[in-house]
Amino acid sequence: MYPAYNPDASTKDFRVAIVGGGMCGLACAVGLARVGIHSVIFETAPKFDEVGAGVGLGPNALRALQGLGVLDSVLSRTDEAQRTARRMLFVSGPGEHEEVYDYDKSSAFTSEDNGIGIFRPAFLDALFPLLPDQKATHFNKRCTSVSTLPSGAQLLHFADGTTHEADLVIGADGIRSTTRSAVVGTDKKVLQFTNTVAYRGLVPLDALKKDGIKTDMSERLLNYIGIDKHIIAFPIRSGQIINIVAFASDNSVPVGSVEINGPWVEPVPQQEVLDRYNGWGHDAMIILNHLKNPSKWYVHTLTPLETFVRGKVVLVGDAVRAMAPHLGSGVGQGFEDVYVLCQLLGHPSTNLSNLEDVLKAYDKVRQPRANMVLEQSLRAGVIFESYGSPGYGANDMEGHLAGIWEPIWRHDLDGDVAAAIAKVKEWTTSD
């Protein structure tokens, strides 16, 4: 399916540098190698690592990984308990945890709308062996800026004083991206605090059962919803560990009006979490009582960017559209970015002379799609935290929730690739 990879002779006449070795950066390097393009990765950390715990991947994300040729390896790091439909069951947070809405029963649902859950480090473990040239990954390399040389090549500058020259820079360096400034400039504020914090932790399923939890936690993706708060819980690691993310929001001030000057992730006393959810129901409090050492995450998002590309610098993943996690689609959007970009760069007609047109075509198809998902993710958080007086009742919630994932799950990525290739041909012909 893919041309043979030769690290000494890339099939293209341009040099590629990837800034960031997280899930999207590593997937991009493997995807490029599969289409015969050599790349070099620069990662700030001393090794491949991912902050966080479990992550859900929807059917659109799985199709992108399939197209990149890595899905089988990813699935080998999961088990049947994790390869279940990641459709959400909504229950009330306060009270008796009555069922509010079951997305599994949505009339819009089909058997193709299945996803998986995976432990983030397991994902990296799955992809690292697929790198054909593991020596092309450089750790402890914090990129500080990107400049353009008179030749038109890009020059990466690192904190240790070194530089690296490439024809194409792919910024996969996350929400606090340095490469983003090469695209949007340094004078534009694009990051904003959403006024939401997330308390995260991992809890053994057996411990919850021992304390008398009534809800079946072993299979479903659960969302305990209320006013200004909601709790996400889903199984990872063969269903024996429950990944917990408890969200709480302050809706008294506009999004973006508060700046977090300290760390965005910090350990907090368990009592802070318990106090914030005081009055919630039996199962919710059992869950929170087992968050012995919770970490508190200040949830940030990007304002929608007008472009994902400038010259020969292109952004993917959280570097370009970091979003609130409420639809569980951030990583999936990153994999879509990577799939489309790899297909375009690997196309037979792509070369150094038309590289900027190819990147503009990528921007043309990805920017509206990714920004739509970003905006809908913020909207979903508002819906999840509006259940109960003085917010929505059960019927209102069904009206807001029905079909909320379908535009994300069922997107035609190959149609995006075809449209982008047609754009490049159109621009080339017009020239």
Buried (B, 14 or more C-beta within 10 A) or exposed (E): EEEEBEEEEBBBEBBBBBBBBBBBBBBBBBBBBBBBBBBBBBBBBEEBBBEBBBBBBBBBBBBBBBBBBBBEBBBEBBEEBBBBBBBBBBBBBBBEBEEBBBBEEBEEBEEEBBBBBBBBBBBBBBBBEBBBBEEBBBBEBBBEBBEBEEEEBBBBBBEEEEEBEBBBBBBBBBBEBBBBBBBBEEEEEBBBBBBBBBBBBBBEBEBBBEBEBEBEBBEBBBBBBBBBBBBBBBBBBEBEBBBBBBBBBEEEEEBBEBEEEEEBEEEBEBEEBBEBBEEBBBBBBBBBBBBEEBBBBBBBBBBBBEBBBBBBBBBBBBBBBBBBBBBBBBBBBBBBBBBBBBBBBBBEEBEBEBBBBBBBBBBBBBBEBBBBBBBBBBBBBBBBBBBBEEBBEBEBBBEBBBEBBBEBBBBEBEEBBEBBBEBBEEBEEEE
